[in-house]
Amino acid sequence: MKTFEEKWTAWLDGQLSGRELAKFEASLPDKAAAEVEKADARKLRQLLKQELGARTLTNQEFFSHQVHEKIAQEDAEASQSSGRRSATTSTWWTIPRLLWAGTLSLAVFLVCTLFVVHEKTPTEESSYLTQILNARVDPVVSPNATVSMFEVKQDRVTVLWTEGLQSLPADYAAK
């Protein structure tokens, strides 16, 4: 069963006939207004056919149009296949490239290390190097005392470090 809109469109297009046409026209509330609207719809259809009709193309335009359509189709196919291809291809950092990058980084590190080490070779002891000369505790003066002596060879300085002494023993007197 057709809806009213489908019957209306068929009536405007002139596709209703016989009994169906008579039945539809009898169901219209205002047949005169419907006939005016039908005439307006035919005028509009005629105007649209004239103004919006597809113009005929010359041979040159037709060929150019075909070429443009083919290019657009190939571009669409290429973009679809590149979308699929990008999902299947790997990234720029493949395993061989990672190995080469690691090897090159290691080589650069070794070259830099050799230049730094070769540039400064320690020929003498560091100025921070000290030697513990003597460490002894005098249990008579203080049982919990510690005495340590450090000597810096380069500056010829001796440092006496004492902890927990109440008094300095006589054999540590400065000369």
PENORZI-V902074 format. One line per field, one symbol per residue. ss: DSSP state (h for helix, s for strand, l for the rest). phi: phi as a letter, one per 40 degrees, with the letter a starting at -180 (. if undefined). psi: psi as a letter, one per 20 degrees, with the letter a starting at -180 (. if undefined). Layout:
BEGIN
ss=???
phi=???
psi=???
END
This chain:
BEGIN
ss=lllhhhhhhhhhhllllhhhhhhhhhhlllhhhhhhhhhhhhhhhhhhhhhhllllllhhhhhhhhhhhhhhhhhhhhhhhhhhhhhhllllllhhhhhhhhhhhhhhhhhhhhhhhhhlllllllllllsssssllllllllllsssssssllllsssssssllllllhhhlll
phi=.ccccccccccccgccagcccccccccccbcccccccccccccccccccccbcccccccccccccccccccccccccccccccccccccccccccccccccccccccccccccccccccbbccbcccccbbccaaabccccacbcbbbbbbbcccfbbbbbbbgccacccccccb
psi=pqrggghgghghikiqqchhgggghhiphnhghhhghgghhgggggghhghjqpqpqrgghgggggggggghghgghghghhhhhhhhqrahmrghhggggggggggggggggghgghhopohrqqiiprpogpoqpoiggphjqppqpqpohgilpppppqpjphqpqhijqq.
END
